[in-house]
Amino acid sequence: MATKMTDVKDVKDKEVKAEEVKAEEVKPEEVKPEETAEGCENAGENKGTQARKTASKTINDAIKQLENLGKALGNALQDRANVVAVRINNDSLRYLDMLIESDITKSRSDGAAFLINEGIKANEQLFNKIRNITDQISSLKSQLRETVKVEED
């Protein structure tokens, strides 16, 4: 019963506050089109148009992504003259099979080549550093061999 009295008190407080609020005059130029009856109808049409535009953009984006994927796949599968046998875990095998099931690649071999190529591209900076360091190591080995040859003579 105490809660009912609190509820009644809250309602009375809200009524008093509502009476204290003065209504402001609204100028016609301040009324937004969507706040009028005609504007509501147009807003419904605009929402439908916006939804169609959004769907169209989403479809176009998906098409572009598929085109990019096709190009990447084509690049990954070109000039594959080398054979590499690898052992992979079950998770990796599931990803390869996912590529086949979705018709992105035709075989596990194609899928593996595609993923290796994409991994290399995604880590290009790392591979550039590795290349620089291995070049330095090769140069140092060459210098060492030349030094040993000179001393042998």
N, C-alpha and C positions, 0 to 999 in steps of 0.2 A: 504494500500500500504506500510505502514511502516513495517508491519509484514513481508511482502515478502522480504524486504531488510534485515531484521534481519535474516530470514531463510537462505538467500543466504550467509550472513556473517558467520552464524553458519556452513554451509556446507564447506565454504572455510577454516575456522579454523580447522575443522575436517580433511580436506585433508592435510593441513600443518602438523598437528600432526601425521597423518598416515605416511607421508614421513619421519618424524623425527625418527619414531620407526624403529630400525634395526631388520631385521629378524635374529633370532638365529638359529644356526645349530642344527638339531635334530639328535641325535644318534639313530641308529636302536634299541638298547637295551632300549631306553627310550620310544619307541612307545608301547602303551598298545594294547593288542590283539584286544580289541573291537573297536580300531580306524582303523583297516584295514578292507578291504572288507570281507576277510575270517572270521575275528573276529566278524564282524557285524552279519554274518549268525550264528555263534556259539552263539553269545550273544542272538539272538532270540530264539535259542534252549534252552539256559540256562534260559532265562526268563520263557519259557514254563515249564521247569523242576522245576524251583523255584516256579512257581505258583501252580503246582501240589503238591509239597512238602508242601507249605503253606496251601493249601486246605486240604491235608491229615492230617496235624497237627491240624488244626481247627476242623476237624471232630473227630479226636481222643480225643481232649480236651473236646468236647461236650459230647462224649460217657462217658468219665471219670466223668464229672459233673453229668450226668444222673445216673451213677452207685452210686456215692456219695449221690445223692438225694434219690435214692432208699433205700440205707442203712439207711440214716437218717429217712426216712419215716417208714421203718421197725422197727427201734428202738423206734420211737415215738408211734407206734401203738401196741407195745407189752405190755402185762400185763395191759390192760386197764379195770380194774374192778370197777373203781369209776365213778360215774355219776355227772356231774356238769352242771347246767343250767345257762346260762349267757345271758344277753341282750347285743347286739352289735349295733353299728351305721351302717348306709348304706355303708360307705366306707369299713368297715371291712367285711361286708357281701359280697361286690363285690369281695374282695380278696379271701374269702372262695370259692365263686362260680367260680372264675378264676382257682383255684386249681382243682375243679371238671371238668370244661370244658376242661382243658388241660390234663385230665386223670392222674394227679399227685395223687389225692385222689379220693375216691369213694363217699364220702359224706361230708356234712358240719361238722359232728362230727369228721370224720377222719382229715379234714382240720384244725379244731380248735385244735385238739390234736397235730397235726404236728407243727402248728405255736407256740403253747405254749411250746412244747419241744425245738424247735429251739430258741425261745426267752430266755429260761432258759440257754441253752448252750452258747448263745451269751453274756449273762450277768453273767457268772459263777463267776467272781471275786466279783461282787456286792452281789450275793447270799452267797458267802463264808463270806463276811463281816457281812451280815445280820445274818447268822447262828451263827457266833462268838458272836455277840452282844446279840442275843436272848438267847444263852447258858448262858451268863453272867447274864442276867436278871433272868433266871430261877434259877440260883444258888443263887442270892441275895434274891429272893422270898423265896427259901427254907430256907436260913439262917434266914430270918425275921420270918418265921413260927416257926422255932426251938426256936428263942429268945422269942417269945410270949408264946409258950408252957411252957418254963422254968419258966417264970414269973407267969403264971397261977397256977402252982403247989405250 
